[in-house]
Amino acid sequence: MLALQHVTKQFGNYTAVDDLNIEVPSHEMLGFLGGNGAGKTTTFRMILGLLEKTSGSITYNGKPIDYSVTDEIGYLPEERGLNPKLKVSEQINYLGQLKGMKRTEVKRELNYWLDRFEVPENVDKKIESLSKGNQQKIQLIGAIIHRPKLLILDEPFSGLDPVNVELLKAAVKEMNDNGTTIVFSSHRMEHVEEMCDRVCILNKGRTVVSGNIKQVKHDFARKEIIIAGEHDFSQLQNIEGVISCRQNRHDVRLTIADQSVAPLVFEAVKQLGYVSKFEVAEPSLNDIFIAKVGHHE
């Protein structure tokens, strides 16, 4: 388990992370969300020991994280940290040996992941000659080449096209299925919703949402009603408890204060006549994020 208890980080008078508490059980995946400047990267750097925390404790399997466990940890920073003049094989061999791997092990793992990412031809190419998407693949390989037990990913799918996003998502899922505990940040809420067991949302360094994703969505009072039909549904927004009404090309979506409002909306819709769809849905993480963090983010 990775555990952060009452972790705070201050830079002078500025508090970047404020009394943060997180637990990530072994073999689970945590989505770490927040607007720009919320404190996500600062938290990652404290976990890795790159930044000293101001107060609180950070432990992995009950012990502080130090050089005795760093070979069990993989880290993908948001900023690319590859040497553009090196060949892919040279760069990954260097990173693998830093984690205590032998050259033969690195070669075997590198060939495996290059095949998985459908770019085996890049093994002897210089990194500067690769596209941004292929550089991101190499950076991820560098983070997972040693099959870490704890993997920290900072915006792993940033700047990738949909095909490459799916390739990298599959790799992250494979690591998790094989027992790796994973924490990753993303601005793509649907990725977190699809892949993660737990979620933590930060706003200006403080936790505003934390817990099991299914439970977080269930506990969030607001629900969404999705209606499809050939009617004018604009009057539904006048029902007490309806917070907003959005007319899309194929349906209308109402945000309601809680599920007790749904029967009122249903009775009003019945008066209009036939509809092909009436669904009360749990809110998405995107809805929860906007509600908790604010539309300005």
Secondary structure, DSSP 8 states (H G I E B T S, - for coil): -EEEEEEEEEETTEEEEEEEEEEE-TT-EEEEEE-TTSSHHHHHHHHTTSS--SEEEEEETTEE--TTTGGGEEEE-SS----TTSBHHHHHHHHHHHTT--HHHHHHHHHHHHHHTT-GGGTTSBGGGS-HHHHHHHHHHHHHTT--SEEEEESTTTT--HHHHHHHHHHHHHHHHTT-EEEEE-S-HHHHHHH-SEEEEEETTEEEEEEEHHHHHHH-S-EEEEEESSS--GGGGGSTTEEEEEE-SS-EEEEESSGGGHHHHHHHHHHH---SEEEEE---HHHHHHHHH-TT-
